[in-house]
Amino acid sequence: MNKKVLLIEDDLQMQGFIADYLKEYDFICSAFSHPKDAIEELEKNGSYSIIILDLMLPDIDGFDVLKKIKSISDTPVIISSARGDIGNKIHGFDLGADDYLAKPYEPRELVLRIEHILKKSLSGKTTIGEFTIDKANREVSLGDYSIDLTKIEFEIFLFLVENRNKISSREQILNATSLDENTKNRTIDTHISNIRNKIGDDPKEPKYIKSVWGIGYKFVG
């Protein structure tokens, strides 16, 4: 299970407290005080499993940050805010938040809510374009046709699909897989070629996975 967390919290004491607590449960936490820096990180590295978002942030209102996140990523978002009235909660959920925790709260509750969202995201099937993806069983089908992907191919395909219409570098794709970190980036090209072959994607005129010269790939299905 991917346990990378993106934390957006400008209160440094609270930020450190949450990050340290999550590390005790083996989460890898990248923390940012300014939302612009966090958005830049998310655009460069889309492999986060969950985002924890404060609302009272410098320069940009947290709800505007949430809108931006949802426009570029499908990563689940938990709002962590002192603005705990029902109006703010409803607005947060309307904008696409997956959960809302009103401060103060017990950090163990945050961990439980993260784990619940991650388990939920791994269960059931997701349909994206012409593809149906079953994360729990690592299965992909195109219409009624079942596609036999290896473990690494599935990880790459899933990463590209979850970041569809967004350019992903070879390094980003590599980091999202269970391949050894010393694996050469060009190895990704071989796996992409195999995936294209299995899903019937012509590399000269790809319908699903497009090459971006000098950078990497983009899923457009």
SULTATA-V959140 format. One record per backbone hydrogen bond with DSSP energy under -0.5 kcal/mol. CO is the residue of the C=O (numbers start at 1). NH is the residue of the N-H. Records with the same first field share a line. If there is no record, write none. Layout:
BEGIN
CO->NH + NH
END
This chain:
BEGIN
3->5 + 28
4->49 + 50
5->7 + 30
6->8 + 52
7->9 + 32
8->54
10->12
11->15
12->16
13->17
14->18
15->19
16->20
17->21
18->22
19->23
20->24
21->24
22->25 + 27
23->26
27->29
28->5 + 30
29->31
30->7
32->9
34->37 + 38
35->39
36->40
37->41
38->42
39->43
40->44
41->45
49->76
50->6
51->53 + 78
52->8 + 54
53->80
55->57 + 62
58->60
61->64 + 65
62->66
63->67
64->68
65->69
66->70
67->71
68->72
69->72 + 73
76->51
77->79 + 98 + 99
78->53
79->81 + 101
81->103
82->84
85->89
86->90
87->91
88->92
89->93
90->94
91->95
92->97
93->96
99->79
100->102
101->81
106->109 + 110
107->111
108->112
109->113
110->114
111->115
112->116
113->117
114->118
115->119
116->120
117->121
118->122
119->123
120->123
124->135 + 136
126->128 + 133
128->131
130->143
131->128
132->141
133->126 + 135
134->138 + 139
135->138
139->134
140->147
141->132 + 143
142->145
144->146
145->142
146->148
147->140 + 149
150->154
151->155
152->156
153->157
154->158
155->159
156->160
157->161
158->162
159->163
161->164
162->74
163->166
168->217
169->173
170->174
171->175
172->176
173->176
174->177
180->183
184->187
185->188
186->189 + 190
187->191
188->192
189->193
190->194
191->195
192->196
193->197
194->198
195->199
196->200 + 201
200->202
208->210 + 220 + 221
210->218
211->213
212->215 + 216
215->170
216->212
217->168
218->210 + 220
219->165
END
